[in-house]
Amino acid sequence: MPDMRQTFLSTIDKALDVDPRLAVVLADISAAQLDDARVRHPSRVINVGCREQLLLGIAGGLALTGMRPVVHTFPPFLVERPYEQVKLDLGHQGVGAVLVSSGASYDMAAEGRTHQSPADVALIDTFPGWTVHVPGHPEEASRLLLESLPGDDRVYLRLSAQANARPHLGVGFQTFRQGGRGVVLAVGPMLDRVLAATEALDVTVLYASTVRPFDARGLRAAVDATGNAAVVLVEPYLAGTSAHCVADALRDRPHRLLGLGVRRESEVRLYGEMSDHDIAHGLDESGIAMAVKEFVGE
């Protein structure tokens, strides 16, 4: 099965033939895979080279003319380096785009820190009005992309090389298991390992492929059904990124919160593989099981 990045490229290639508003803006990354689309639509597949600030500036200009820009590269070059352009050229000007990253927090572990971006969702979260999708399967990525193309809103679609075994195409927070000792919210590619890690634990497991807007009603319903306001966030990016959303959703009731994700205390400076980084951050099955078990008191 094609991975999320390959699925995105094939989906947007076909969408360019259907919607004349679409324009894809690239910074060398994936340009070769869209060569055929560029031949068919030379004015709507634009490669600016390694100029990430310009990448977002062009997207803002296209949006001002009524086009629907889809902007694609690795997350450090899509969110971190051109942060100011995301803020000004899109948000301040009141125009939209679909930003599609590939590489997640440390998919390209061998490339080192320059290609790692665990803080991307937290940075996007500083801007108002963004929709943030974190699909857990290529089919989810395709569906969320196609849903994001119409309109003029601002969307961040975070693709990863890690994926769950099956797609889950529901909306809102989907319930996969019910228990009485707490609620575990698994985001995107974290679902399968969370289900395995909590198999012997008496907890409710929710799944989210869209984290902004945050499904506060779904979380409150799960907490009410569980009868225990102990919440564990398992996010594939910076630990605690959605903690403020949980706090707001449960602001009228006492609750406890544990945020699992890419650790904040210190940078992992070794290379290794994705699985090595999972272990280092406690995001492997064993690490999640140990943390949840201790937190819910089992």
SEZAVO-436836 format. One record per residue: x, y, z of N, C-alpha, C in turn. Coordinates in steps of 0.001 Angstrom, whole numbers, plus 500000, padded with zeros to 6 digits. Atoms other than C-alpha are relative to their C-alpha. Layout:
<atoms>
XYZXYZXYZ ...
</atoms>
This chain:
<atoms>
500843498799500000500000500000500000500881501256500000 499234498757499974501318503523499222499952500638501382 499998499317498715502348505527502280499257501332499882 500788498764500006500767508851503247500511501013498983 499443499026500941503150510971501184499671499611498565 500334500458501346502663508857498049498511500177499712 501448499839500161498904508924498617499642501456499771 500234498571500208498932512712498934500350500411498580 499540499584501325500910513111495710499073499483498897 500904500529501023498639510827493685498635500671500068 501306499353499836495514512449495141500015501416499455 499962498610500462496612516019494445500262500058498497 499781500073501443497827515031490957498660499910499269 501315500153500625494284513925490080499115501232500241 500848498859499668492650516867491860500318501214499131 499624498879500866494593519360489713499250499955498670 500728500137501266492789517991486651498535500384500128 501436499800499767489382518572488228499685501428500432 500296498695499394489624521888490099500987501046499493 499087498981500554491090524879488207500468501020501029 499538499083498951491414526832491472501276499502500669 498884500565499251494080524484492817501343500399499398 498610499771500397497751525417492720500885499360501060 499083500670499085500520523305494260501312500769500017 498758499240499847503528525181495628500991499124500755 499005500921499474506703523187496316501332500718500221 498636499510499780510222523794497614500962498838499746 499191501132500463512020521022495660499472498650500478 500470501275499459510596518303497948498783499526499199 501074500643500766508356515965495866499772500616498621 500186499370501308508807518111492756500083498969498870 499846500999501058509980515148490672498754499134499854 501192500852500050506901513120491609498822500710499344 501097499246500624504672515907490256500408500586498652 499561499502501305506556516427486980498900499896498950 501070500155500990503666515046484921498906501035500205 501022498990499709501205517337486675500484501384499578 499450498700500396503531520292486037499939500182498476 500102499918501462503574519477482314498564500310499588 501416499773500332499762519384482246499524501370500458 500461498743499396499358522476484433501211500851500389 498739499308499702502555524544484146499848501241500878 500189498795499181501049527626485807499460499689501386 500612500342498715499589525693488737500802498966500798 499060500801499214502503523491489851501300500790500030 498940498994499891505149525902491119501056499503500982 498880500408499153508550524889492477500912501207500210 499194498810499712510359527757494210501420499647500420 498680500383499510513447525722495134500074500110501507 499813499978498533514917525907498629499803501408500541 500340498641499548513181529189499467498691499915500777 501213500335499262510750528339502238499153501218500354 500801498801499743509752531915503123499221500403498749 500666499697501263508978532518499455498858499025499728 501030501027500157506987529270499445498667500485500560 501236499524499357504473530770501866499557501340499440 500370498723500587504620534233500329499233499821498704 500707500276501250503609532863496939498617499427500280 501307500564499645500833530845498574499029501109500401 500865498888499609499472534024500164499551500818498809 500357499244501202499586535843496839498995499269499136 500956500794500773497823533020495034498613500046500634 501289499978499312495109532969497680499297501343499827 500601498677500193494580536710497290499360500145498620 500591499942501352493802536133493600498819499057499842 501123500928500067491157533530494444500384498560499787 499553501376500158493297530427493961499977499280501355 499939500832498792493422527562496460501381499341500033 498656500566499981497128526936497202500113498800500939 499626501153499197498333523570498463501519500026500091 498577499753499787501786523997499971500609498771500667 499482501282499530504015520989500536501516500000500145 498602500312499777507413520223502067500111499320501361 499808500589498680508941518795505245499606501018501070 500539499061499001507529520296508477500974501064500506 499128498901499557510673522192509586500039501152499007 499927498992501048510574524026506250498635500566499635 501366499553500292506798524446506132499422500837501129 500577499330498839506074525671509663501049500775500794 499015499372499105509231526444511634500761501136499310 499181498964500662511436528332509158499148501165499507 500808498878500484508641530399507516498851500359500946 501064499732499029506657530870510739499397501395499794 500506498632500153506400534631510178499138500143498760 500793499917501225505123534157506638498643499313500167 501295500619499700502438531746507867499126500987500760 500738499029499179501450534402510394499490501174499169 500342498763500699501454537373508026499364499759498630 500444500135501390501018536166504441498704499222499872 501284500703499986498131533861505336499076500607501058 500898499584498927496672534735508733499674501480499997 500238498560499924497130538516508780499243500519498779 500703499574501210495924538838505195498601499396499889 501337500571499998492868536732505986499728499069498845 500183500947501099493459534163503261500388498604500460 499790501377499586493645530393503365500916499239499062 499187500935500776495798527530502138499938498663500702 499855501324499406496292523831502726501494499707500082 498595500325499801499725523181504212500101498500500260 499871501448499890500736519537503782501465499660500275 498628500379499665503839518345505597500162498490499911 499674501415499990505568514989505359501329499840500726 498780500186499217508136513747507839499754499992501488 500431500036498595506340514284511155501117500427500943 499047499558498981508460514543514302501411499510499726 498656500548500232511336512242513371499953498817499036 500033501060501015510413510070510375501373499833499343 498685500028500652513764510987508822501091500125501056 499084499933498869515780510234511928501457500100499558 498610500011500464518972509636509950500446501356499456 499653498672500504518819513212508584500345500968501123 499643499143498876519263514655512069498962501057500319 500937499032499427517667517578513852499418500960498970 500514499063500997517291519752510746498708499508499355 501180500565500643514605517386509470498978499470501016 500939500412498952512768516878512764499181501201500452 500862498880499623509793518972513826498889499560500945 501049500362499047507974517815516953499149501183500456 500726498819499515506828521404517610499060500589498964 500762499373501084504938521967514338498548500277500370 501409499792499646501402521479515676499876501062501094 500020498980498949502182523560518767500170501395499403 499812498699500640503369526399516504498749500420499227 501243499685500715500305526223514245498909500380501002 501007499763498967498264526226517458500045501424500549 499931498606499544499452529784518190499194500926499091 500795499201500928497405531004515211498518499672500162 501437500291499900493613531371515367499444499445498703 500806500384501150491238529582513055500554498905499113 499445501068500826493377526697511777499324498668500301 500373501408499863492109523171511172501273499172499903 498799500836499992494745520540511989499587498534499934 500265501422500186494524516981510679501283499206500212 498863500894499768496826514196511872499531498585499661 500532501312500379495760511116509880500875498868500521 499295501181499539496683507668511107500143498938498946 499957500998501076496428505891507748499932500750498669 500050499317501299496932506788504048498596500304499499 501370499724500452493198506463503319499399501184500744 500450498829499258492481508959506083500629501263499436 499299498839500555495100511289504606499341500467498708 500643499650501264493441511162501179498650500654500241 501330499445499740489960511776502562500092501400500604 499871498700499341491076514651504798500519501057499035 499524499059501007492961516256501919498850500438499098 501089499664500920489961516078499582498945500864500679 500953499169499262487725517537502280500534501413500216 499384498703499723490196520404502743500138500878498764 499728499235501220490506521471499098498938501053499682 500974498927500239487185523315498700500112501088501085 500046498944498998486722526622500478501255500845500009 498882499056499901489209529217501640500588500040501410 499513499984498634490064528237505204501460499563500057 498594500342499799493493527491506673500078498614500642 499947501402499602494354523802507056501455499546500063 498702500666499917497428521938508260499761498501500021 500126501451500120497634518281507175501370499394500257 498700500535499552500431516378508969500105498518499631 499829501369500468501551513230507159501217499359500658 498921500723499339503785510547508644500269498685499288 499658501333500493505615507400507597499432498912500900 500610500952499081504087505714510652498495499997499769 501432500108500274500532504434510283499407498839500768 500746501119499434497891502248511851499709498976498905 500225501074500970497000498948510192498762500237499147 501252499791500719493518500098509194499575501458500096 500524498635499908491827503424508383498765500055500886 501197499770499184489166504863510689499456501361499576 500434498821500737487115507379508743498864500757500673 501051499273499310484655508595511363500406501434500300 499735498608499639484367512203512498499997500129501522 499922499801498555485096513569515945500861498941500662 499240500995499255486651511454518683499243498675499961 500618501308500122485885507801517949500380499138501198 499770500845498826485540505367520851500346498586499552 499550501347500367487491502104520499499932499024501162 500106500875498838487272500758524012499441500830501150 500557499288498849485366501660527186500486499355501286 499531500470498708486662501393530729499660500999501084 500409499176498873486339502917534157501103500728500734 498909499405499251489807504078535210500551501281499375 499511498796500649490322506947532786499773499950498503 500174499857501441490306508135529178501371500229499365 498749499833500746493243507722526781499645500454498592 500256499462501329493144509872523645501231499768499124 498915500314500928495326508465520834499832500831498738 500049499119501168496165510861518005500720499352498824 499386500450501246496827509700514437500682498648500112 499307501286500054499478506968514121500218499336501348 499819500576498672499466506362517870498946498964500362 501136500810499564496195504395517890500348498532500221 499762501437499875497381500836517251500855499672501218 499140500316498858500137500975519836499322500337501325 500754499703498783497826502622522388499039498854500310 500914501124499770495261499841521914500757498787500531 499206501129499518497978497223522378500520500250501406 499425499680498697499501499027525360498972499968501112 501039499899498969496172499373527184499048498810499982 500914501138500164494667495999526288499566499410501335 500319500609498709494807494772529882499566501034501034 500346498929499068493844498130531426498531500398499849 501414499626499967490360499308532408499846501473499650 500064498607500431490405502522530350499202500112498704 500636499660501267488409504153527579501071500505499044 499055499538501015490373504674524356499234500747498907 500556499180501068489436507495521984501044500171498908 499091499764501123490911508172518559499650501318499321 500188498734500705491415511520516842500924500066498798 499182499675501164492591512202513301499932501496499692 500084498540500072491511515847513549500093500531501425 499779499508498635492827517705516597499633501468500185 500509498636499940491800521257515730499004500172498864 500498499724498657489065522049516232499985498756500879 499952501086499031489275519934519365498579499601500383 501347500509499729486248517723520033499742499989501512 500210499881498552485547519011523543498774499217500444 501225500723499634482046517543523551500258498499500063 499687501428500006483378514096522651500816499584501202 499197500321498823485964514195525421499152500044501261 500854499897498813483417515347528001499056498800500100 500898501157499989481023512574526982500739498745500446 499218501179499619483781509979527347500343500031501480 499693499867498575484780511307530774498756499714500829 501253500252499277481131511278531898499660498516500009 500318501428500089480641507713530649500959499159500823 498986500732499237483865506568532281499818500196501488 500155499693498586483103508281535559501320500272500695 498682499744499430486785509085536034500697501039499135 499423498892500760488336512392534976501515499947500001 498564500154500237491837511003534468500189499858498497 499863499951501454492901511838530893501472499862499632 498647500154500537496003510665529017499972500382498527 499822499629501395496970512391525770501205499251499454 498866500651500657499151510312523439500097500610498603 499864499229501232500294512654520661501347499710499350 498747500320500680502949511974517987500894501213499777 499183498789500076504481515422518479500265500468501420 499555499495498710505454517653521405499013499643501107 500850500448498897504126516231524668499207501172500576 500851498982499390501187518192526058499499501065499051 500438498972500949500426520104522842498508500308500150 501452499788499871496670519615523384499541500117501446 500379499922498584496772519980527172499049501164500264 500877498850499760495168523423527021498586499730499496 501332500346500510492296521982524964499257499105500993 500609500858498975491666519285527574499581500836501197 500313499146498849491813521870530349498755500834499738 501172499188500325489270524035528557498743499147499919 501160500887500123486971521094527769499470499577501364 500381500493498669486956520029531449500153501087501054 499721498886499090487238523482533010499054500077501189 500976499918498918484142523019535165500012498768500901 499950501201499167485214519733536755501447499650500345 498636500423499650488269518458538638500448498858499081 499480501053500861490494516301536437501513499916500140 498552500195500050493998514902536095500392499757498552 499573500098501396496009515003532883501457499569499919 498647500415500326499085513180531589500189500163498496 499706499802501412500604514272528279501198499181499567 498914500789500568502673511714526388500257500463498567 499625499558501332504557512706523269501506500160499947 498561499742500098507970513913522160500407500842501197 499672499378498722509656514878525396500590501400499821 499564498613500038510431518497526176501307500234500754 498910499725499069513206518084528751501345500157499302 498703499943500668516108517456526388499865499448498583 500006500426501393516847516938522711500713498660499837 499340501262500327517623513450521442500981500273498869 498971499609500963520928514011519635500562498829499201 499559501158500758521482510469518369499102499826498774 500749500170501239520307509403514912499083498789500101 500815501194499866519058505815514837498845499950499017 501204500171500809515694504785513406498796500616500722 501227499495499362512130505958514065499700499240501281 500319500820498826511666503062516472500888500335501181 499107499599498907514701504181518490499508501283500651 500523498749499455513202507633518879498693499761500749 501210500370499256509857506116519874500357499558501417 499588500512498685511628504296522707500556501132500850 499393498900499249513606507381523716498951500943500589 501053499089499544510393509394524065498873499277500741 501050500755499323508352506613525688498753499831499174 501155500128500885506088506365522649499907498627499354 500158501384500427506654502666522024498923499347500858 501089500669499282504056500168523217500323499825501486 499619500227498613505971499336526401500003501295500802 499946498720499297506577502969527318498626500566500280 501366499512499808502930503910526813499298499178501080 500653500869499019501726500901528812500449500340501412 499476499707498675503988501713531745499474501342500520 500440498664499575503029505404531824498514500023500320 501445499992499759499274504814531531499660499193501245 500276500860498845499271502003534084500306500728501296 499637499259498793501069504148536637499046501145500261 500839498814499836498856507170535977498604499659500469 501382500332499624495492505416536282499939499116501233 499970500727498737496619503373539267499706498528499886 500184501455500143496475499840537850501364499313500098 
</atoms>
